[in-house]
Each structure stands twice: as structure tokens, then as C-alpha cells.
Amino acid sequence: MNVKLDENITAVAKSLFREFGHDCETVPDEDLTGTADPNLLDACRKEQRLLVTFDVGFGDVRAYPPAGHHGIIVLRLRDQQPQAVLDVLRRFLLATDIDELAGRLCVVTEDRVRIRE
């Protein structure tokens, strides 16, 4: 799966996604920092990338219908320190085939995963 990490996700997560066999880029690496949400999702569509973000606005299925993108993972974590984020993402990647998240919204917390089609 092609993945794009939003600017609010620790850049170290790029290595984690690659460790799991995914092609992963970051918003800062692609000079998209500060890009408006609709434009960022357009870039993800063009690159056929799943977006990983803390931005809960991407969880609005009226604004971003799941069928209109290659998948969005919204992290809703109490602890957003880099190591805590990596720990949650590692558990998530071990338990989830993210290739199956295309066209879906996935909300990940410390103890729960919700997927909406």
C-alpha cells in the first residue's frame, strides 16, 4: 500500500510503514506542509496513497466520503508523543492488512479500531 503521513505524524513512522512493506512518504518530504485538507487529499488521490493523520476533520465522511479516496487513518490518541504513536501504529500494522483500507475511513485509538466504508 502507498501511504502518506500527514505533517502531524512523527517522521519516524515512515520507517515503521516501510518495515511492514509499504511505500511511505511524508507531507513535509513532499513540500506539502500547510496544504489545505482538500488539496492534501487530492494529492493522496493522485498518488493513490492512504493518508495517516491526527486531523479529525478527515473523519467527516460528508466532506471526505470513503469511496472517494484510497483510505484515511485518523489517529485519536491521548498520548501523541512519538514513541506512544509508534507503539500504537506497530500494534495496528501487526493486526490489520492496510491494503484492505482503500476507500475506507479507519479511526484508531489506543484500544480500538473502527472502520467505516
PyMOL commands that set and color helices and strands:
alter all, ss='L'
color gray80, all
select helices_A, chain A and resi 13-19+28-30+37-47+56-59+66-68+82-95+98-101
alter helices_A, ss='H'
color red, helices_A
select strands_A, chain A and resi 2-5+23-26+50-53+72-75+105-108+113-116
alter strands_A, ss='S'
color yellow, strands_A
deselect
rebuild
show_as cartoon
